[in-house]
Amino acid sequence: MDVALRLYDSFEPHDEAYFFRVGAYGLVCFHGRNYNIKKRMSAEETTRLTQDAAFMRISSDCYVNVNRVLEIEGDCICFGEGPGLNNRLPVSRRKQQLVRQAMNERRPAEPTLS
């Protein structure tokens, strides 16, 4: 129980969450490697989170952490290793292309050999 409370108290969405969904009444549900954390957030906190450059909106209530995307396969975004439910998220092809562009912008440019 203490481990769960420490995870909840020290939770940092940028570093740990794969994606999150915004619900009614300020409830935000973060999905990570082995957990789902529901937090009640103020309107200001939710706005700040949804406008953060690390997260991209892929549906009306779902935002993906672009830094945590491992690959895009078929019609899903993959976040890690293993066949877990939180490791794959179905996304339309249009949104996949936007995520790819964001991933390319975030990756450092590789040196070219001359």
HELIX and SHEET records of a PDB file:
HELIX    1   1 ASP A    2  ASP A    9  1                                   8    
HELIX    2   2 PRO A   13  GLU A   16  1                                   4    
HELIX    3   3 ALA A   24  GLY A   26  5                                   3    
HELIX    4   4 ALA A   43  THR A   50  1                                   8    
HELIX    5   5 VAL A   66  ARG A   68  5                                   3    
HELIX    6   6 LEU A   85  ASN A   87  5                                   3    
HELIX    7   7 ARG A   93  ARG A  106  1                                  14    
SHEET    1   A 5 ASN A  36  ARG A  40  0                                        
SHEET    2   A 5 LEU A  27  HIS A  31 -1                                        
SHEET    3   A 5 PHE A  19  VAL A  22 -1                                        
SHEET    4   A 5 CYS A  62  ASN A  65 -1                                        
SHEET    5   A 5 PHE A  55  ARG A  57 -1                                        
SHEET    1   B 3 GLU A  71  GLU A  73  0                                        
SHEET    2   B 3 CYS A  76  CYS A  78 -1                                        
SHEET    3   B 3 ARG A  88  PRO A  90 -1                                        
END                                                                             
